[in-house]
């Protein structure tokens, strides 16, 4: 609250517009620092557009960039991770990147500018703070002017990162071609082998398609494996069909769902599921037939794509639908398109794979359901 009060006071004195937002605990689940940063940027980007601004300005300084370098270096990273924080990128400008925290603090004291220290900055619970309080001061004790030299190193790394970007763009133009028949992107294995590119650079080459660097290296190795092998990224799938490696967009089809009463189902109003009344105790062995008991004709039946957390009764307990699919050998690309049949919010059937036990009761209706839809929609 004291942080907010200071900002409100400064904005009143300088007649600056101010927007204060409060978020709930649900919006900060996980890493509070990461979630809070994402939320701040999202709100700031909203006002950049609403106020028709060219960019947002943040108070990052040279120390922040040095800390980012070391944190990423410890984790393991490429040149983008060790080039520090860019002074300007993606609509964000950082006008204080040339100055250290100590220089900014000295200037504020000289000019009589009030500020507050973020309480979280003093806690060693965060790695960045451990680095700031213990590691970087030790480095500075070895060379009091090390920040100046390191700033020059970061400039060189940022220039190297830009040269890498230009080089990779040229390689993409050289190696990636559109297939005239399918429209998919493809890479000639012969051209790849003759390009002189190694697996590390190839991993960087495919990051715009949603592949991680590790997946890029796996794709680079596809020609050494079996024809048809696939690597699935975020948004694209790469697969080998000699003499090419193809990159296909993972276009998600619209997956239909139905909800209807038992009476509507008996009347044939559902496209993928048919039903008929049967005698108590009848049980079909066909995996596309399922016997169920319902209390009345008003009970709701639902046909939907399975979701994480779905479980189906297996007699003594319950089994995750995901485990049912895994045990049946359903492929990774096919899993998102598998359906379940649900009765009053309870999964009773994974068509073609698993049925829940049918209870016995002297009341209600016994139905035989017949699946007439595809087992994997759109496959």
N, C-alpha and C positions, 0 to 999 in steps of 0.2 A: 504493500500500500504506500509506503514512503517513496518507493521508486516512482509510482504512478503520480503521487502528489507533486514531486519535483518536476516531472514532465509537464503536468497540467499547469503549474505555475510559470514555467519557462514559455510555454505556448501562449498563455494569456499575456505575458509581458511583451512578447514579440508579435502578438496578433497572428499566430499561426493556427491553421485548422488542425484539429486533433480528433482521432477516432480511437476509442477505448473498447476493446472486446474482452469478454471473459469466457473461458471455456470450461466445460465440465470434466470430471475425472475420466469419463469414458473416452474423451478425445485425446487423452494423454497415456493410454495404455501402452505398455512396452517401455522403451527407452524414453524417459521424460524429455531429455535434452533433444533427441532426434525429433520426437513428435512435436515438441514446442517450436522447434526451428521450422519444421514443415508447415505448421499452422501459421506462423508469423509471415513466412514467404507467401503462402497462399492468400492471406488477407492483404498483404502489401501489393501483390500482383493484381488483386481485384481493384484496389484504389488507383493503381497506375493506369488501368484501363478506364475506370470511371472518371478520373480527372484528366484523362488524355495527356499523361506525362510520357516523356521519352524514356525514362529509366527510373529505378529506385536507387537510392544511395544507402550504403551500409557503412558501419564504422570499423570494418576490419582493418587491421594494421599489420606491419611487418612481422611482429611477434606471432600473430595468428598464422601467417603463412609459414613461418619456420616450424611452428608446432605441427601444422598439417603435414609438412614434409616428413618429420620424424615419426609421427603416428602411422602414416601410410608406409613408410620404409619398414617399420617393425612388422606391420601386417603382411607385407609383401605386395608389390604393386608394379605397374608399368610407369612409363614416363609421365602420363597424365596425373598419376598419384603423387609424384615427387616434384612436380613443377611448381607446387605451392598454389596459392589462391590468385587467380587472374585479376588485374585491376579493373577489367571490364569484360563481361560476357553475359549473354542471354538476358539482356535488359537490366543487368545489375552493375552499378558502378561503385568502385571502392576508392574514393579520393585520398584516403590516408594510408594506402599500402606502402608508401615510401618511408613512413615514420614508425619508430618503435613506440611501445607503450610508455616507456620512460619519457621520451620526447613529448608525447602528447600530454602526459600528466604535468610535465614541467611548463608547457605552454598554457595549460588550463590554470595552473597556479599563478603564473605571471599575469594572465589576463583577468583573473578573478572569476573564472567560469566555474560554476558549481557542478559537481557530479556525484554519482553514487556508485559504489562498488557492488557488483552482483554477488549476493551472498553465496551462490554456488561456486564462485571462483576460489573460495578459500578452503573448500573441502577436497581432501585427497581421495574422495570416493570415485573420482573420474580420472581416467588415464591422462587426459590433457592437463589436468591440474598437477598430477604427479610430475609430469614432464616439465611443466612451467615452474614448479616450486623447487625441484630437486635436480633434474638432469640439465636443463639449459643453464642455470646459474653456474654449474660446474664447468660447462664448456666455455662460458664467458670468463671464468677465472683463469683459464689457460690462455685466452686471447681476448682482451677487453674490446677489441674492434672486430670480433668475429662476425657480428651481425652485418656490418658493412660488406665484408667479403662474401657472406652468405647471400646477401641480396643480389650481388652480381652473379652468383651461381644460379640463383632462381631465374634471373633474366635469361641466362644462357639456356637453362632447361626449358623455359617457355618458348624460346626461339626454336629449340630442337623439336619440341612437341608440335609446333606449327609446320616445320619441315616434314615431320613424320606424317602429319595429316595430308599435306600436299602429295607426298609420295604414295600414300595408300589410296588416295582418290585416283591417281593415275593407274595404279595397279588394278583397281576395280574396273576402270574403263578397258583395260587391256585383257583381263581374264574373264569378266562376267559378260555373258551374251544372253539375249532373250531367245528362247526356243520358238521357232515360227509356228509350230503346231499347238503347243500347250500354253505358250505365254510365260512359262516358268523360266527363271534364271538358271543358267547352266555354266559349268566350268569344265573345259576340256582337260582331261587328265594329262594328255600329252603337253598341252600348253603350260599347265601347272608345273610339270616336272622340268620343262625347259625354261621357266621364268627365273629360276635361281632363288625364289622366295623360300624361306624356311618356315617351320611350323609355328614359330612364335609370331612372325609377321603375318602369317596367314590367319592366326587367331585374332589379331587386331583387324584384319581385313573384313571379317564377317560380323564384327560387333554391331554395325547398323541394322543387321537383320535380326537382332535379338539373341544372338549366340554369345555365350560367355567365352572368354579367351580359352578356357580349358576345352569347351565344346569345339571351338575353332581348330584346336590341335587334333581333336578326335576326327573332325571332318577331313583334315589334311591327310590323316592316315587311312581314310576309307578305301582308297584304291588297293591297299594291302590286305583287305578283308574280303568278305563274301559280297557278291552282287546283291543289291536290295537292302543292305543294312541302312538304318536311319538314325539320325541324330536330331532330337526334338528340342528346339529352342523356344524362346518367348515370341511367338508370332510366326515363326517359320520352321520348316522341317527340311533338313538336308538328307539326301539319300543317293546311293551309288547305283547307277545304271550304265555300266561301261559302254562307251569310253567317256562318259560324262558324270560329273557330280551335279545333281539338280537341287535347286533351292525353291521350295514350294511354300506359298503363303498358306497358313492354317486358317482357311476361311471357315468360320463357324456357321453352319446352317441354322435357320430358325427351327428350334425344336418344339413341335406342337405338344400341348398337354390337354387332357380332357378331365372334366369333373361332371358327374351326372348321378342321378339316383338309380337305385337298382331297377325301379320300374322303367326308367328311360333306357337303361341298358337292355332289359328284356324286350323292349320295343325296337331295338336295333338302332338307337340314336348315337352310338359310338362307333367310329370308323374302324378302330383297331381291335376292339374287344366285343365278342359276342357272348351271350349267356342264355342258359336254359335251365329250367327247374329239373332236379333229379331226386331220386329217393335217398333217404338218409343212409349213410354208410357207403354209397358208391364212390369209388376212387379211381381216377384215370392214371395210367402209367405214362402216358404221352407227356413230354415236357412242355408241350404247347397247350395242355389242358390242365385246369386247376379246379379242385372242388373246394367250395367255401360255404360257410354258414352265415346267414345274416338275420338280424332280428325282424326286419320288416322291409317292405319295398321302398321305404323312404330313406334308407341308409345311403350315404354318399360313397361312391366308388371313384377313385382318382387314378389316372394314368399319367405318370410324370417321369422326368429324368431323375435318376437316383442322385442323391447328394451326400456329401460327407456327413457322417454321423448316423446314417440310416442303418437300422438293424432289422433282422428277420428272425422270427422264432424258429428254433430247430429242435423242439421237444423239451429237453432239459434246461435250455437256456436260450440265449440269443447269439447271433453271429452278425458281424459287420458285413454289410453288403459289399464293401470294398474287398473284404477277404474272400467273399464268394466269387467275385470277379477275378481276383488274383489266382485263386485255386483252379478256376476254370480256364486259365491261360488267356483271358481276354487282353488284347494288346493295349498298349498305352494310348494309341490314337483312337481306339474303339471305345475305351471306358467312358468318356464323357457323353457317349450317345446311347448308353444302355438305359432301359426303362424299368420301372417297378410299378406294380399295381398295389394300391393302398386302399384300405377299408377303414373309415373313421379315423384316419391319421396313423394307422398301423400298417406297415409293409407286410403284405401277405404272399407276394409272389415276385420273383425275378424271372420273367418269362424265359423259358429255355434252360434255366439253371437251378432254381431252388424254389420250393413251395413251403409255406408254413403249414404245420399240422392243422387239420380241419377238426374243430371241436364237435362233440356229439350232444344234441339237445332235442327234447321233444317238441320244442316250440320254434317258430321262425321258419325260414326257408333254406333249402339246400340248393346251391347253384353249381353248374359246371361252366366255368369260364373258358373260352377258347380265344387264344391270341392269334390275330390275323395281321398284325403289323410287322414291320421289320425288326429284327433283334437289335440291330445298331442303325439308328436313323441316319441317313445321309452317307452311309459307308458303301 
